[in-house]
Amino acid sequence: MAIRTIFSIAEDCARGERLGWMEFVRDFAGIAGSLLAHYFPTLIPDLDEHVVAVFRRAGEHPNAPIPGPHRSEAKPASLGTPGALSTPGRGGAWFAGLSFTNEREFMMAFRDLVFAYGREQSRAPAPPIAPDQLRAIMQDLMLLERELLWLFIKGYDARHIAAIMMNAAVTAEAVQRVAGERLQAVLLGPPPQRSKTGFVGDSGAAPEALTLSAPVLMQMAEQSKTDSCVSLKTFNNLVNGQLSWRERELAEEHMSNCFYCIDRFTTFQEMVRLRKDRPQLSPPQVEAILAQLPFAAGKPRGVLSRLFAGR
C-alpha cells in the first residue's frame, strides 16, 4: 500500500476526496483546538464548533487567500493546477492555492488559516504596551533571549517554552525575570520588591501587560516583513542543523533585530512541538467533524476501492 504523506493528503483534499479530509481532520483538529484556545480564549465556550468552522473554511471559503507570507522558492508542490481545483461545494478551496515543500511548511500555512479565522471571531484588546516599549524591553538581549521572551508574550510559561525551544527552563525563567523588571521600569517606574514567583510586584501587572499585548504585537510583527526576512526553508534548515556556520550567522544577525522573523521562527518551533505533542483524533471524533462538512460527509470508500486506487 502506498505511503500516505502530507502531499497525498493535501491533493485528496483539493479534489474533495473523503479519505484526505479524514486524515486532515484526524491529524490537525487537535492542533486547531490548541491554537484557538491558547490565542483566542473567548472562543473556548464553543471551541468544538469553532474547530469545525476552521475546516469548513479550508473547504468552502470562496476567496481563500494563499495562507502565510512565505512562498517557498525550492520547487514547492503546488496544488493550484488544472484538475486539482475544487468544484463548488466539493471542498478544497484553500488547498488549491497551497504551495509547500514539507510538512512543516504545510503546518505554518494551516496555522495562518486558524489565526485568520480566530482573528475574525475574537476582537483583540487594546495593548497595554506599544512596540517601542517592547523594543526597550528587548534592548541588549541575545537572540535566544528575545525568542524566549516572545514566547512568554504569547502566553507560555517557562516549562512549555523550554519544550518548544528545546532549552533549559531556568533560561526561560531568567529571561522572564529580566522582562518583568524592564517592563516595570517602562510602565510603573522603579521596581518594588520582587515576588517569589520571579515576577515584579505582587500584582503581576508587568507580565500581564506583556501577554495582554500579544495579539496586537503579533499582528504588528507580521506586518513588518521585508524582502530580506528569513524563509521557512532556512528556519527548517536552522532547526535541523543543516546551515553552514556563515549561513547561520547571517540568518541570526537579521533575526535578532526583526520582530517578523522572531515571531515566525518561534511560531515555527511552536508548530513543530504541537505536531509532536497533540494526539490524533479517534475515529468517532473524526467522523463527528466530517459529518458537519458537506464536502466530506459521504461514506468512506471500501477496502477494495482504496486498494485499487493505490491508497
C-alpha positions in Angstrom: 0.0 0.0 0.0 1.3 3.4 -0.9 2.7 5.5 1.9 0.4 8.5 2.8 2.2 11.8 3.0 1.1 15.4 3.6 1.3 15.8 -0.2 -1.2 13.0 -0.9 -3.5 14.2 1.9 -3.5 17.7 0.5 -4.1 16.5 -3.0 -7.0 14.4 -1.9 -8.5 17.4 0.0 -8.0 19.7 -3.0 -10.1 17.1 -5.1 -12.7 16.9 -2.3 -11.9 13.2 -1.6 -13.1 12.0 1.8 -10.0 10.0 2.7 -7.8 13.1 2.5 -10.3 15.0 4.6 -10.5 12.2 7.2 -6.7 12.2 7.6 -6.5 16.0 7.6 -9.1 16.3 10.4 -7.5 13.4 12.3 -4.1 15.0 12.3 -4.8 18.7 12.6 -8.1 19.2 14.6 -6.2 18.9 17.9 -3.7 21.5 16.8 -6.5 23.8 15.7 -8.2 23.5 19.0 -5.0 24.1 20.9 -4.2 27.3 18.9 -7.7 28.7 19.2 -7.9 28.0 23.0 -4.5 29.5 23.6 -4.6 32.6 21.5 -8.4 33.3 21.4 -9.7 32.3 24.8 -13.0 34.0 24.2 -13.8 31.2 21.8 -13.3 28.4 24.4 -17.0 28.1 25.4 -17.8 27.0 21.8 -14.4 25.6 20.9 -15.7 22.4 19.2 -17.9 24.5 16.8 -15.0 26.8 16.0 -12.7 23.9 15.2 -15.3 22.6 12.7 -15.6 26.1 11.3 -11.8 26.2 10.6 -12.1 23.0 8.5 -15.2 24.3 6.8 -13.2 27.5 5.9 -10.5 25.3 4.4 -13.0 23.6 2.1 -15.7 26.3 1.4 -14.2 29.7 1.6 -14.7 31.1 -1.9 -11.9 33.7 -1.7 -9.4 31.9 0.5 -6.0 33.7 0.1 -2.8 31.8 -0.1 -2.0 31.5 3.7 1.1 32.9 5.1 3.6 35.5 3.8 6.2 32.9 2.7 6.2 31.1 -0.7 8.9 28.6 -0.8 11.4 29.0 -3.6 12.6 25.4 -3.7 10.3 23.8 -6.3 7.2 23.7 -4.0 4.4 21.3 -4.5 1.6 23.4 -6.0 -2.0 22.2 -5.8 -3.4 25.0 -7.8 -3.2 23.2 -11.2 -5.9 22.2 -13.6 -7.6 19.1 -12.3 -6.7 19.9 -8.7 -9.0 22.8 -8.3 -12.1 22.0 -6.3 -15.6 22.4 -7.6 -18.2 24.4 -5.8 -19.5 22.6 -2.7 -17.0 19.8 -3.1 -14.3 21.2 -0.8 -10.7 22.2 -1.2 -10.7 25.9 -2.0 -7.9 26.6 0.5 -5.8 23.6 -0.6 -6.0 24.7 -4.3 -3.8 27.7 -3.5 -1.2 26.0 -1.3 2.5 25.8 -2.0 4.8 23.9 0.3 7.9 21.7 0.2 7.5 19.7 3.5 5.1 19.1 6.3 6.4 21.9 8.5 5.7 24.5 5.8 2.2 23.0 5.5 1.8 23.3 9.3 2.7 27.0 9.1 0.1 27.6 6.4 -2.5 25.8 8.5 -1.6 27.9 11.5 -2.2 31.0 9.4 -5.6 29.7 8.4 -6.5 29.1 12.0 -5.3 32.6 13.0 -7.2 34.3 10.2 -10.4 32.6 11.5 -9.6 33.3 15.1 -9.0 37.0 14.5 -12.3 37.4 12.7 -14.2 35.8 15.6 -12.3 37.4 18.5 -11.6 41.1 18.9 -8.1 41.9 20.2 -8.0 44.2 23.2 -6.0 47.5 23.1 -2.4 46.7 24.0 -1.1 47.9 27.4 2.4 48.3 25.8 3.5 49.8 22.5 6.0 48.3 20.0 8.6 51.0 21.0 8.3 49.9 24.6 8.8 46.3 23.6 12.0 47.3 21.8 13.2 49.0 25.0 12.5 45.8 27.0 14.4 43.7 24.4 17.3 46.0 24.3 20.7 44.2 24.7 19.0 40.8 24.9 20.7 38.0 22.9 18.7 36.4 20.0 17.7 33.3 22.1 16.6 35.5 24.9 14.4 37.5 22.6 12.9 34.4 21.2 12.2 33.1 24.7 10.7 36.5 25.6 8.4 36.4 22.5 7.0 33.0 23.6 6.5 34.4 27.1 4.5 37.3 25.5 2.5 34.6 23.6 1.3 33.3 27.0 3.6 30.2 27.5 5.2 29.5 30.8 8.9 28.6 31.3 8.2 24.8 31.2 6.4 25.0 27.8 8.9 27.5 26.4 11.7 25.1 27.3 10.0 22.3 25.4 9.2 24.4 22.4 12.7 25.8 22.1 14.5 22.7 23.4 16.2 24.7 26.0 16.6 24.8 29.8 13.6 26.1 31.7 15.9 28.0 34.0 17.0 30.1 31.0 13.4 31.0 30.2 12.7 31.9 33.8 15.7 34.2 33.8 14.5 36.0 30.7 11.1 36.2 32.2 12.5 38.0 35.3 14.5 40.4 33.2 11.5 41.2 31.0 9.4 41.9 34.1 12.0 44.2 35.6 12.3 46.2 32.4 8.6 46.4 31.8 8.2 47.6 35.4 10.6 50.4 34.7 8.8 51.3 31.4 5.3 51.2 32.8 5.4 51.7 36.5 8.6 53.3 37.5 11.4 51.8 39.8 10.7 48.2 40.6 9.4 47.2 44.1 10.4 44.1 46.0 10.5 41.1 43.7 8.0 38.4 44.5 8.8 34.7 45.0 7.4 33.9 41.6 10.1 35.9 39.9 7.6 38.4 38.6 7.9 42.0 39.5 5.4 43.3 42.0 2.7 41.3 43.8 0.0 42.3 41.4 1.7 40.7 38.4 0.8 43.8 36.4 4.0 43.8 34.4 3.9 40.3 32.9 0.2 40.6 32.5 0.7 43.7 30.3 3.0 41.7 28.0 0.6 38.8 27.5 -2.4 41.1 27.1 -0.5 42.9 24.3 0.3 39.7 22.5 -2.5 39.8 19.8 -1.6 43.3 18.6 2.1 42.8 18.9 2.0 39.6 16.9 0.0 41.4 14.1 2.5 44.3 14.2 5.3 41.8 13.7 3.5 40.0 10.8 3.1 43.4 9.0 6.8 44.3 9.4 8.1 41.7 6.8 10.8 42.8 4.4 12.4 41.2 1.3 15.4 40.3 3.5 13.4 38.3 6.0 14.4 34.7 6.6 12.4 32.0 4.7 10.7 29.0 6.1 13.2 26.8 4.3 16.0 28.5 6.2 14.1 28.1 9.5 13.7 24.4 8.8 17.4 24.0 8.0 18.3 26.0 11.1 16.3 23.7 13.3 17.8 20.6 11.6 21.3 21.9 11.9 21.7 22.0 8.1 23.1 25.5 7.7 26.8 26.4 7.3 28.3 28.5 10.1 28.2 31.6 7.8 24.6 30.9 6.8 23.5 30.6 10.4 25.4 33.7 11.4 23.7 35.8 8.6 20.3 34.4 9.5 20.6 35.1 13.2 22.1 38.5 12.6 18.9 39.5 10.7 16.6 37.7 13.1 18.0 39.4 16.2 16.6 42.8 15.1 13.5 41.7 13.2 10.1 41.2 15.0 8.7 39.5 12.0 11.4 36.8 11.9 11.4 36.3 15.7 7.6 35.8 15.6 7.8 33.4 12.6 10.7 31.4 14.0 9.1 30.9 17.4 5.8 30.1 15.7 7.7 27.5 13.5 9.1 25.9 16.7 5.7 26.1 18.4 4.0 24.3 15.5 6.7 21.6 15.4 6.1 21.0 19.1 2.3 20.9 18.7 2.6 18.4 16.0 4.7 16.1 18.3 2.5 16.6 21.4 -1.1 16.6 20.1 -2.5 13.1 19.6 -4.6 12.2 16.6 -8.3 12.3 17.0 -10.1 9.0 17.4 -12.2 7.6 14.5 -15.5 8.7 16.2 -14.2 12.2 16.8 -13.1 12.5 13.2 -16.5 11.2 12.0 -18.3 13.8 14.2 -16.4 16.6 12.4 -16.7 15.1 8.9 -20.5 14.8 9.4 -20.6 18.6 9.7 -18.6 19.2 6.5 -20.9 18.9 3.4 -18.0 18.2 1.1 -16.6 15.4 3.3 -19.7 13.7 4.7 -20.0 10.9 2.2 -19.4 7.3 3.0 -15.8 6.1 3.3 -14.5 4.1 0.4 -14.4 0.4 0.7 -11.2 -1.6 1.3 -11.1 -2.8 -2.3 -11.6 0.6 -3.8 -8.8 2.0 -1.7 -6.5 -0.9 -2.7 -7.1 -0.5 -6.4 -6.7 3.3 -6.1 -3.2 2.7 -4.5 -4.2 4.4 -1.2 
